[in-house]
Amino acid sequence: MSVSATQFKHVSYLWDEAEAAKLAGDEVALLIYRSNLLGADLRLTNYGGGNTSCKVTAKDPLTGQDVEVMWVKGSGGDLGTLKKSGLAALYVDRLRSLKNIYRGVEFEDEMVELFNHCIFDLSSKAPSIDTPLHGFLPFAHIDHLHPDAAIAIAAAKDGRKITEELFGGTIGWVEWKKPGFELGLQLKACLDANPGIRGIMLGSHGLFTWGDTAYESYINTLEVIEKCAEYLEQNYGKKGPTFGGQKLESLDADARKKQAAALAPVLRGFCSSQTKMIGHFTDDTRVLEYINSNDLDRLAPLGTSCPDHFLRTKISPLVLELDKNAELSDVTALKEQLAPAFEAYRQMYADYYNTCKHDNSPAIRDANPVVILYPGVGMFTFAKDKQTARVAAEFYINAINVMKGAEAISEYTSLPRQEAFDIEYWLLEEAKLQRMPKSKILSGRVALVTGSAGGIGKAIAKKFVQEGAVVILNDMNAERLEGAAEEFKAQFGKDAYTTAVLDVTSANQIKAAFDTAALAFGGVDIIVNNAGLSISKTIADHTEKDWDLLYDVLVKGQFFVTQAAVSVMKKQDIGGDIINIVSKNALVSGPNNAGYGSAKAAQLHLSRLNAAELGADKIRVNVVNPDAVISDSNIWAGGWAEGRAKAYGVTVEELPAYYAKRTLLNEIILPEDIANACVAITGGLLNKSTGNVINVDGGVAAGFVR
């Protein structure tokens, strides 16, 4: 059976017969292949959402007899990147036999632990709460997805009637029920009452479809979702303008970015009142259509319908009553204007918790909003890390799509508050959260390290990411920066960094870099003034151009980057760290070093001055003094190495050993050593230290501060 991709307009037909043929006979491999295709199309399911399964015959390792085994996506993971290690494998007969000891819906959570007694492959993933939803259905291949087009029907007031009429009775309907053992039994009951159906719509939730083969299941899934999407498209505009028409016009693209960059650090500060959060901004056209509409005030408080959407975006968004053209430069006035909105949101969330909580509910979680809507400008999302914040935005766009479709064909309905609470504060969900790895020491922190495309700067940026931070990679050399970005993407993924071309002598590029930080992550917490250069000449040979360049980059660059950082940090009002990479030469006198050494001394004292001024704002300013860090350093390119070698009467090749031999520890200093010092300062154990100098030079007695 072969289907043309041209048959589909609203979904992507990605099946490759040649690729699938290589997997023939291996149903589990075909399950993974199908899952990856489905997960690659965000119109079919969102990140981490949905699950798929297949049932195969296998030899029981204990009896040697043929048994039916179900392979199903396990707890956590994402369909688009699913591998065999992400699947759970269970004996089908054992799983189904659990209904004989099931004590009813009030006790369904206790069934989850019993899934472990049904495991066939002991090395497979832990079974998820959705396992019985697949287990009680008899089909060889099953897809459970959360496509926007289907959920729009499932979340419509007349969803059941629309489903019956649209599919002529070939798609069943099960009213909203929290995922679990009971819902699995309800799916089987629906199938028993409607033999021959090709799928089941879950009210407010999603879609189940199936087939006898991986390909038949895939095609069935695409066809059902395509039909849902076609139906929505045919009905857009029939009831009137989308979302009741546009209440206001968006700012133009540049103005939106400008407003968002100015506002993001203030929002991040409010959202970080309990835990430091990372931000994300989008002005996607779908977002703008929704937030600029007449129906925003009616729809936004309703919240989302699909549990996957809700868990990522919270009970409802915060809609800012802030003019799109508002002047945002008066930070004090802006905070005074926004504070009541955040207090009202936190109170709303507390009331929601207190009204819906059970005797055994987990303690209330962070009451700050995840999604913040700024009409005319865009949407901000805040979460523990960049990926979670970005995905929250993707999920809320899914929710917007659902609301748009449901309103076009009927009336949108969200989850009742109690049902939403029972999902959010589900004890099984809490247990999953408790199993999450402990946060790294720099989680939730945003770092801008100047000159981070190579040498010391890149080593610091890498170490920060390894410890949980996100970074703004930057360099004045665009080609070098591009290479560093490729390296970071390969090693850490796209959510660990963003980039900005930055010459620290350019006021415009400094501002642009901090705007980039605000749009990408919500602000900045850690600044490392690392960008530098060196010129080694005698007094006689030093030119005015040499002198100005050294002072512009090292002293003025440090000052103006710090000045821009402090502006952002004060908007956030959550403190911060500024680390200045200075040098042993700030303290030690040597030949052929008047310009560089005096500029380094200025950097050092400027650090002390800044520390004295910024302490009241909980902004710490500290210094790391390296010496002779030669590896991958721009400073050692050009004439500096030759100049220092000449000053000390050695060859360039002998410099590393020369520098190591003159230290107390007889050590060569590497970029990673400087990075470790920066983490030591920012990692939490030195939060009450400022104005300090840490020497990372192998021990040069002449460079001791005291």
Long-range contacts (C-beta under 8 A, 24 or more apart in sequence): 1-215, 1-216, 1-219, 3-219, 7-226, 8-222, 8-226, 9-226, 9-229, 9-230, 10-43, 10-149, 10-225, 10-226, 10-229, 10-230, 10-233, 11-41, 11-43, 11-44, 11-147, 11-222, 11-225, 11-226, 11-229, 12-40, 12-41, 12-43, 13-222, 14-40, 14-41, 15-215, 15-218, 15-219, 20-214, 20-215, 27-54, 27-56, 27-71, 27-140, 27-141, 27-214, 28-54, 28-56, 28-71, 28-84, 28-87, 29-84, 30-54, 30-213, 30-214, 30-215, 31-71, 31-87, 31-141, 31-214, 32-82, 32-83, 32-84, 32-87, 33-214, 34-141, 34-143, 34-214, 34-215, 34-217, 34-218, 35-73, 35-79, 35-82, 36-79, 36-80, 36-81, 36-82, 37-218, 38-79, 38-80, 38-143, 38-145, 38-218, 38-221, 39-78, 39-79, 39-80, 39-81, 39-82, 40-80, 42-394, 42-398, 43-147, 43-148, 43-149, 43-225, 43-229, 44-145, 44-147, 44-221, 44-225, 45-79, 45-145, 45-146, 45-147, 46-146, 46-308, 46-309, 46-391, 46-394, 46-395, 46-398, 47-78, 47-80, 47-391, 47-394, 47-395, 48-76, 48-77, 48-78, 48-308, 48-391, 49-79, 49-145, 49-146, 49-308, 50-79, 50-143, 50-144, 50-145, 50-146, 50-206, 50-308, 51-79, 51-128, 51-130, 51-134, 51-144, 52-79, 52-82, 52-141, 52-142, 52-143, 52-144, 53-134, 53-141, 53-142, 54-140, 54-141, 54-142, 54-214, 55-92, 55-139, 55-140, 55-141, 56-140, 58-120, 60-91, 67-91, 67-92, 67-93, 67-120, 68-92, 68-93, 69-120, 69-121, 70-95, 70-134, 70-135, 71-124, 72-127, 72-128, 72-130, 72-131, 72-134, 72-135, 73-125, 73-128, 73-130, 74-124, 74-125, 74-126, 74-127, 74-128, 75-125, 75-126, 75-127, 75-128, 75-129, 75-432, 76-125, 76-128, 76-432, 77-125, 85-124, 85-125, 86-125, 87-124, 87-125, 88-115, 88-119, 88-124, 88-125, 88-126, 88-127, 88-128, 88-131, 89-119, 89-120, 89-121, 89-124, 90-115, 90-118, 90-119, 90-120, 90-127, 90-131, 90-135, 91-118, 91-119, 91-120, 92-135, 94-118, 95-131, 95-132, 95-135, 96-135, 96-136, 98-132, 98-181, 99-136, 99-185, 102-181, 102-185, 105-182, 108-180, 108-181, 108-182, 109-180, 109-427, 109-428, 111-180, 111-181, 112-180, 112-428, 129-179, 129-180, 129-428, 130-179, 131-184, 132-180, 132-181, 132-183, 132-184, 132-185, 133-179, 133-183, 133-184, 133-187, 133-208, 134-184, 135-184, 136-184, 136-185, 136-187, 136-188, 137-187, 137-188, 137-191, 137-208, 137-210, 138-191, 139-210, 139-211, 139-212, 139-217, 140-210, 140-211, 140-212, 140-213, 140-217, 141-210, 141-211, 141-212, 141-213, 141-214, 141-216, 141-217, 142-208, 142-209, 142-210, 142-217, 143-207, 143-208, 143-209, 143-210, 143-217, 143-218, 143-220, 143-221, 144-206, 144-207, 144-208, 145-206, 145-207, 145-209, 145-221, 145-225, 146-205, 146-206, 146-207, 146-306, 146-308, 146-309, 146-398, 147-206, 147-207, 147-225, 147-228, 148-398, 148-401, 148-402, 148-405, 149-225, 149-228, 149-229, 149-231, 149-232, 149-401, 149-405, 150-201, 150-206, 150-207, 150-224, 150-225, 150-228, 151-204, 151-205, 151-206, 151-207, 151-305, 151-306, 151-398, 151-402, 152-228, 152-232, 152-401, 152-402, 152-403, 152-404, 152-405, 152-406, 152-408, 152-409, 153-201, 153-228, 153-231, 153-232, 153-405, 153-406, 153-409, 154-201, 154-202, 154-203, 154-204, 154-205, 154-206, 154-207, 154-305, 155-203, 155-204, 155-305, 155-306, 155-402, 155-403, 155-406, 155-412, 155-413, 155-414, 156-405, 156-406, 156-409, 156-410, 156-411, 156-412, 156-413, 157-406, 157-410, 157-411, 157-412, 157-413, 158-409, 158-410, 158-411, 159-201, 159-203, 159-204, 159-406, 159-410, 160-201, 160-203, 162-231, 162-409, 162-410, 163-201, 166-227, 166-228, 166-231, 167-198, 167-224, 167-227, 169-194, 169-197, 170-196, 170-197, 170-198, 170-199, 171-197, 171-198, 171-199, 171-200, 171-201, 171-224, 172-197, 172-199, 172-200, 172-201, 173-200, 173-201, 173-203, 174-200, 174-201, 174-202, 174-203, 175-203, 176-202, 176-203, 176-204, 176-205, 176-415, 176-419, 177-202, 178-307, 178-419, 178-422, 178-423, 178-426, 179-205, 179-307, 198-224, 199-224, 204-305, 204-306, 204-413, 204-414, 204-415, 205-305, 205-306, 205-307, 206-306, 206-308, 231-409, 232-405, 232-408, 232-409, 235-408, 235-409, 236-404, 236-408, 237-408, 238-408, 239-407, 239-408, 242-289, 242-293, 242-404, 242-407, 242-408, 243-289, 243-290, 243-293, 243-294, 243-295, 243-296, 243-299, 243-403, 243-404, 243-407, 244-293, 244-294, 244-295, 245-293, 245-294, 246-289, 246-292, 246-293, 246-294, 247-292, 247-293, 247-294, 247-296, 247-375, 248-292, 248-324, 248-375, 248-376, 249-292, 249-376, 250-283, 250-288, 250-292, 250-324, 250-376, 250-377, 251-324, 251-325, 251-376, 251-377, 253-283, 256-283, 256-376, 256-377, 256-378, 257-283, 257-515, 257-519, 258-515, 259-324, 259-326, 259-328, 259-374, 259-377, 260-374, 260-377, 260-378, 260-380, 260-518, 260-519, 261-514, 261-515, 261-518, 261-519, 262-328, 262-329, 262-518, 263-322, 263-328, 263-334, 263-374, 263-377, 263-380, 264-380, 264-518, 264-519, 264-522, 264-523, 265-518, 265-522, 265-523, 265-524, 265-568, 265-569, 265-571, 265-572, 266-328, 266-331, 266-334, 266-335, 266-338, 266-571, 266-572, 267-338, 267-372, 267-380, 267-382, 267-522, 268-382, 268-522, 268-523, 268-572, 268-574, 269-335, 269-523, 269-571, 269-572, 269-573, 269-574, 270-338, 270-339, 270-342, 270-368, 271-368, 271-369, 271-372, 271-382, 271-522, 272-368, 272-382, 272-444, 272-572, 272-574, 273-368, 274-366, 274-367, 274-368, 275-366, 275-384, 275-444, 276-443, 276-444, 276-445, 276-525, 276-574, 277-368, 277-382, 277-383, 277-384, 277-389, 277-444, 277-522, 278-382, 278-383, 278-384, 278-385, 278-386, 278-388, 278-389, 278-444, 278-446, 278-470, 278-521, 278-522, 279-380, 279-381, 279-382, 279-389, 279-518, 279-521, 279-522, 279-523, 280-380, 280-381, 280-382, 280-383, 280-386, 280-389, 280-390, 280-392, 280-393, 280-520, 280-521, 280-522, 281-378, 281-379, 281-380, 281-519, 281-520, 281-522, 282-378, 282-379, 282-393, 282-397, 283-377, 283-378, 283-379, 284-378, 284-379, 284-397, 286-397, 286-400, 286-401, 286-404, 287-373, 287-378, 287-379, 287-397, 287-400, 288-378, 289-404, 290-400, 290-403, 290-404, 291-319, 291-373, 291-374, 291-375, 291-376, 291-378, 291-379, 292-375, 292-376, 295-407, 296-373, 296-375, 299-403, 299-407, 299-412, 300-373, 302-412, 302-413, 302-414, 303-414, 303-415, 303-420, 304-395, 304-396, 304-399, 304-402, 304-414, 304-415, 305-399, 305-402, 305-412, 305-413, 305-414, 305-415, 306-398, 306-399, 306-402, 307-415, 307-423, 308-395, 309-395, 309-396, 309-398, 309-399, 309-402, 310-415, 310-420, 310-423, 310-424, 311-423, 311-424, 311-429, 312-370, 312-388, 312-391, 312-392, 312-395, 312-396, 313-370, 313-371, 313-381, 313-392, 313-395, 313-396, 313-399, 314-349, 314-369, 314-370, 314-371, 314-424, 315-349, 315-352, 315-417, 315-420, 315-424, 316-348, 317-369, 317-370, 317-371, 317-372, 317-373, 317-379, 317-396, 318-342, 318-345, 318-369, 318-371, 318-372, 318-373, 319-372, 319-373, 319-375, 320-372, 320-373, 320-374, 320-375, 322-374, 323-376, 324-374, 324-375, 324-376, 324-377, 325-376, 331-570, 331-571, 335-573, 342-368, 342-369, 345-369, 352-417, 352-421, 353-421, 353-425, 355-417, 356-417, 356-418, 356-421, 356-422, 356-425, 357-421, 357-425, 358-425, 360-427, 361-425, 362-425, 362-427, 362-430, 371-396, 380-522, 382-522, 384-439, 384-443, 384-444, 385-443, 385-444, 385-468, 385-470, 385-495, 386-470, 386-495, 386-496, 386-520, 386-521, 387-493, 387-495, 390-495, 439-468, 440-466, 440-467, 440-468, 441-467, 441-468, 441-679, 441-683, 441-684, 442-467, 442-468, 442-469, 442-526, 442-679, 442-682, 442-683, 443-468, 443-469, 444-468, 445-469, 445-470, 445-525, 445-526, 445-682, 446-470, 446-471, 446-472, 446-517, 446-521, 446-522, 446-523, 446-524, 446-525, 446-526, 447-471, 447-472, 447-524, 447-525, 447-526, 447-527, 447-528, 447-682, 448-472, 448-474, 448-513, 448-514, 448-517, 448-524, 448-526, 448-527, 448-528, 448-561, 448-565, 449-473, 449-474, 449-527, 449-528, 449-530, 450-474, 450-502, 450-504, 450-527, 450-528, 450-529, 450-530, 450-531, 450-557, 450-561, 451-475, 451-476, 451-504, 451-530, 451-531, 451-532, 451-634, 452-484, 452-528, 452-530, 453-477, 453-480, 453-481, 453-483, 453-484, 454-480, 454-484, 454-632, 454-633, 454-634, 455-629, 455-631, 455-632, 455-633, 455-634, 455-635, 455-671, 456-530, 456-581, 456-626, 456-629, 456-633, 456-671, 456-674, 456-675, 457-528, 457-530, 457-531, 458-484, 458-632, 458-671, 459-632, 459-670, 459-671, 459-672, 459-674, 459-675, 460-528, 460-530, 460-671, 460-674, 460-675, 460-678, 461-488, 461-497, 462-488, 462-491, 462-675, 463-672, 463-675, 463-676, 463-678, 463-679, 464-526, 464-675, 464-678, 464-679, 464-682, 465-492, 465-496, 465-497, 467-679, 467-683, 469-525, 469-526, 470-495, 470-496, 470-497, 470-498, 470-520, 470-521, 471-496, 471-497, 471-498, 472-497, 472-498, 472-499, 472-500, 472-513, 472-516, 472-517, 472-520, 472-521, 472-524, 473-497, 473-498, 473-499, 473-500, 474-499, 474-500, 474-501, 474-502, 474-513, 475-501, 475-502, 476-501, 476-502, 476-503, 476-504, 476-531, 502-531, 504-529, 504-531, 504-553, 504-556, 504-557, 504-558, 504-560, 504-561, 505-552, 505-553, 505-556, 505-557, 507-560, 510-560, 510-561, 510-564, 511-564, 513-564, 514-564, 514-565, 514-567, 514-568, 517-568, 518-568, 523-568, 523-569, 523-571, 523-572, 524-565, 524-568, 524-569, 524-576, 525-569, 525-572, 525-574, 525-575, 525-576, 525-577, 526-576, 526-577, 526-578, 526-579, 526-682, 527-561, 527-562, 527-565, 527-576, 527-577, 527-578, 527-579, 528-578, 528-579, 528-580, 528-581, 528-678, 529-557, 529-558, 529-561, 529-562, 529-578, 529-579, 529-580, 529-581, 529-603, 530-581, 531-557, 532-581, 532-635, 533-634, 533-635, 534-596, 534-635, 534-640, 535-595, 535-596, 535-639, 535-640, 535-643, 536-592, 536-593, 536-596, 536-639, 536-640, 536-643, 536-644, 536-647, 537-592, 537-595, 537-643, 538-591, 538-592, 539-594, 542-594, 542-595, 546-595, 547-595, 550-595, 550-596, 550-599, 551-595, 551-599, 551-602, 554-596, 554-599, 554-600, 554-602, 554-603, 555-599, 555-602, 555-603, 555-606, 558-603, 558-606, 559-606, 562-610, 562-621, 566-614, 566-617, 566-619, 569-617, 569-619, 570-617, 573-617, 574-618, 575-617, 575-618, 575-619, 575-620, 576-618, 576-619, 576-620, 577-619, 577-620, 577-622, 577-681, 577-682, 578-607, 578-610, 578-614, 578-619, 578-620, 578-621, 578-622, 579-621, 579-622, 579-623, 579-624, 579-678, 579-681, 579-682, 580-604, 580-606, 580-607, 580-621, 580-622, 580-623, 580-624, 581-623, 581-624, 581-626, 581-674, 582-607, 582-623, 582-624, 582-625, 582-693, 583-625, 583-626, 583-627, 584-625, 584-626, 584-627, 584-695, 584-697, 584-700, 584-703, 585-627, 586-625, 587-625, 587-702, 587-703, 587-704, 587-705, 588-700, 588-702, 588-703, 590-647, 591-647, 592-643, 592-644, 592-646, 592-647, 593-647, 604-693, 607-691, 608-691, 611-690, 611-691, 612-691, 614-690, 615-690, 620-681, 620-686, 620-687, 620-689, 620-690, 621-690, 621-691, 622-681, 622-686, 622-689, 622-690, 622-691, 622-692, 622-693, 622-694, 623-692, 623-693, 623-694, 624-674, 624-677, 624-678, 624-681, 624-693, 624-694, 624-696, 625-693, 625-694, 625-695, 625-696, 625-697, 625-703, 626-669, 626-673, 626-674, 626-696, 626-697, 627-659, 627-663, 627-669, 627-695, 627-696, 627-697, 627-698, 627-700, 627-703, 628-655, 628-656, 628-659, 628-660, 628-668, 628-669, 628-697, 628-698, 629-669, 629-670, 629-671, 629-673, 629-674, 630-655, 630-656, 630-659, 630-668, 631-670, 631-671, 632-671, 633-671, 659-698, 660-698, 662-700, 663-697, 663-698, 663-699, 663-700, 664-698, 664-699, 664-700, 664-701, 665-698, 665-699, 666-698, 667-698, 668-698, 669-696, 669-697, 669-698
